[in-house]
Amino acid sequence: MSHTDLSNLRFFSGTSHPDLGYKIAQKLGLEPGKIILSEFSCGELYSRIEESIRGSEVYILQTCTQNPNNDLMELFLILDALKRASAAAIHVIMPHFGYARQDKKSLPREPISSRLVADLLLAVGLDRLITMDLHSDQIQGFFSKPVDHLTAMPLFVGYFKQKNIQDLVVVAPDAGRAKFAKKLSDKLGGDLAFMHKTRPHHNVAEITNIVGDVKGKTVLLIDDMVDTGGSVTSGLATLKEHGCNDEIYLATTHPVFSGPAIERLSEAGFKEVVCTDSIPISPDKHFDGLTVLSTAELFAEAIKRNYQKQSISSLYI
């Protein structure tokens, strides 16, 4: 990656994922922007930019971790500080977009939480959102500003192509991920199947049927996120009932890994669990068979091309 002509670009990172922020800055050949982020004893957050950004094009990394409310509030304060410091444009890199699963009303008197998050980001001065593998593509339409919706597809294709898996079938956990799974299976030269899933309660999933042939095949189960691990582990049991090979791979963009997820995943019997670093994974959540792919190169390239007014469409593939 060329580091030329980035003289008016400033890159800042919130507290949600400092490691990824450092890696992106390295890829860009930049020093991370100077910023103070702290918390008062009463729980209120504080943000202050420690360098002049007047007239600069600013990029700020803040993902949503298992503490999305603090992550978002900190981001709102950073955006307000940047706006009041006369930044020319403010681009938010949010690898994991919080509240993305609440993108419509499923029951009466529910909020559409992802639309609210979009409204709040726009209200505090967002000029562009750069994100990855949204739970629902239509969330892009909640924004009146540009959204660069990147995908982890190139990372998964590159990684699994090296394995040269024979008799591969890519399985989506529900119809919503079937399109992504079809693209991945085409690029890997495998077949496609998907599961029918129902959710009787929050964080509870029941797999009722599998559409497609998995018998005697090596399964790559793909999902945009793994939260408690209930969907993918119950799906694994169903896949085995339908006669797939014992070696089952799981790939997910967003490793939320909350509640009993680590116990479930480490005991489920996956050959390998592959995820990205869109969310930081603490040392106590690492387990045998977990592989983490870095998104730093993708996000750095998106930042550079945006800044230099170049097309980023090739990054979507």
Buried (B, 14 or more C-beta within 10 A) or exposed (E): EEEEEBEEBBBBBBBBBEEBBBBBBEBBEBEBBEBEBEEEEEEEBEBEBEEEBEEBBBBBBBBBBBEBEBBBBBBBBBBBBBBEBEBEBBBBBBBBBBBBBBBEEEEEEEEBBBBEBBBBBBEBBBBBBBBBBBBBEEBBEBBEBEBBBBBBBBBBBEBBEEBEBEEBBBBBBBEBBBEBBBBBBEBBEBBBBBBBBEEEEEEEBBBEEBEBBBEEBBBBBBBBBBBBBBBBBBBBEBBBEBEBBEEBBBBBBBBBBBBBBBEBBBEBBBBBBBBBBBBBBEEEBEBEBBEBBBBBBBBBBBBBBBBEEEEBEEBEE
